[in-house]
Amino acid sequence: MSDTLQLDKRQRAMLAEMGVRVWTPIEQAPEIHNAGPSTIQTKKSQTTTAYQAAVNATATVAVKPTDFEVITQTANNLDWLGLREAVTSCQACGLCTSRRNVVFGTGSHVSTPDTKNEIQPVDWLIVGEAPGENEDAEGEPFVGQAGQLLDNMLRAMQLSRTGEFLNAPKPAQSIFVTNVLKCRPPGNRNPAPEEVAQCMPYLERQIALLQPKIILAMGRFAAQALLRNSIDKVEAIPLGKLRGQVHRLGNTPVVVTYHPAYVLRNLPEKAKLWADACLAMATLNTTQL
Ligand code: SF4
């Protein structure tokens, strides 16, 4: 016997006038996992719609790739020019809303329009953390005082990120300079872990295409991003303990050092920056023997 009162419209209106509430059970949705296709087809209107919505929602949750997976899959198939375009138009994290320019990176071998899609293996890859105010304004990594310090150091190493020295022959070794994050965190705050995670596929694709012989990681976040799969709990290790030795990213040697902006605030650390650069030079020379 059904527990449901069989009331017509007029009787319900009367009970409502008397302040008596009558609950009407809504039609029960079928058990999603037990209902077969024939059951679905015999149900009408709301029930079928609700079921289908539930199925769609379940299917969407099950197969929808994350933004990170989409970026990784996409970036893995891009050539240099395609990668640059993907990064330039990227909106995968919130930094896209406050950036003025995306900072893809610059290098001696890809500095002219004629050669921007011709990728040759590069000797050096220098990786900083994220664009600051000046980098965001100019769309280039390492500009301003930190950039000058880097350029001075590179000059002492017989390197140039523009590929040319004034009144001097072209440097023998090629170099590309970029950051972990391609967009500026507002107020120069530290990169958030999720921002680093979203942006890493681009750096990983840059590394795959550039095939650097050595990577110089400048700053804590660059070191953590590049060594996260090589060193357990790398985020808990102070940068001072990571520098001064040669790490590995796959087969590529990685030397960690201080970020030039940090050195400008802590000038006694300049000697360590130079010592790490010398270690990287010696490592590269050894691998080329
Ligand atoms: S920081 Fe990286 S992931 Fe975020 S919007 Fe810029 S390019 Fe995309």
Boltz pocket constraint, residues with backbone or C-beta under 6 A from the ligand:
constraints:
  - pocket:
      binder: B
      contacts: [[A, 87], [A, 90], [A, 91], [A, 92], [A, 93], [A, 94], [A, 95], [A, 96], [A, 102], [A, 180], [A, 181], [A, 182], [A, 183], [A, 195], [A, 198], [A, 199]]
      max_distance: 6.0
